[in-house]
Amino acid sequence: MAGQDDDFELIRGCGNVFADFDAPDANLRQLRAVLAAEIVKALDNEGLTVGDAEARTGIAAADFSRIRQVKLDRFTIDRLMRILDRLNRDVHVKIYVAPRTGPAKRTPTSLAA
């Protein structure tokens, strides 16, 4: 059992767990996760099973199962937004674009023949 004198370091995250762990496409993954969470919330608030959701929206029950299991790689942002629309939810998006403050990403260059 750990004692009260154990040292630990508290690190505050940036608000995006994917960025905190240097995941590729962190912002995209975060947005997908937020939209998926809203879909799950809508299903739960209305007491919908994946079958009920399919009947109401025309979206396959398997897709709702994937969303509930957080298997989001197959979903684009627009597809998740379309699902929310069919669940009678409005999505408002605010975009802010700024220069990166970290090191510049290198882009591949082609070799001249």
N, C-alpha and C positions, 0 to 999 in steps of 0.2 A: 504494500500500500504506500502511495506517495505521501511524503511528509509535507508540512506547510512551508518548509524552507527550500523546497525544490525551485531551482531557477527556471524560468521560461521566458521566452521572448514573444511579445505580442506585436504582430505586424498588421497594420491596417491595410485592407485591400482597396482597390481603386473603384469598386462598385461593379466590376465585371470579372467574375471568377475566371473566365477563360483568358482574359488578359493577364490576370494575376499569375497564371500558370504558363504564360507565354504560348498559348495554343494558337495555331495558325488560324486566320480568319476569326479572331476573337470577337470583333464587333458583330459580324454576321451570326456567329453562334449565339451570342447574347440576345440578339433581336429574335432569332428563331425561338429561343427558350422563353422569352417574354410572351411572344404570340402563342406558343403552345400552352403556356400556363393560363393564359386568358381563355383558350379553348376548353381546357380542363375545368376551369372555374365556371364557364357557361354551362357545360354538361352537368356539373355537380349542382349548381344553383337550380337547374330545372329538373334535376333527378333523371337525366337521360342516360340510358344504356347506350353502348356503341350501336346496337341495332336500332334503337329509337332515333339516334342521331342520323343514321344512314337514311331511315325512312323520311325524316324531316328535311334533310339537306341534299340527298342524292349522292353524298360522298360515301365511299365504301367504309363499312364498319371496320375493316382491317386498318384503314388509315387512322381512324379514331383510336384503335388499339395501339398503333405505333406511337401516336402522340401521347397517350396515357403512359406508355412505357419509356418516353423520352428518346425514342429512336427517330431522330429528326433529320438525318442525312438526306433522305429522299425528298424532303420538303423545301420548296423555295419560299421566299418571303411572300411573294404574291399569292402562292397557293394557300399558305396559312391565313393570309388576309381574306382570301375568298371564302375559306371555311368559316371564319368569324362573321363575314357578311351573311352567309347562309344561316348562321345561328342568330341572325338579327342583332348583330353587334356592329357599331360604328368604330372604325379605327382612325385615329388622328395621328399623323406623323409630323414631327418637326425635325428638320435636318439642319445641322450645323457643320460646315466644312472649314477646317483650319489646317495650316501647314503642320507637318509632323515636327515634334521637338526632339525626337531621338535621332539616332544615326540614319542616314538616308539608305533606303533599300537599293541594292544593286540590281539592275536589270540585265538579263543576258544580252550579249552583243553578238551579232553574226560576224563570221569571218569572211573576208573578201576572198574570192577564188582567184 
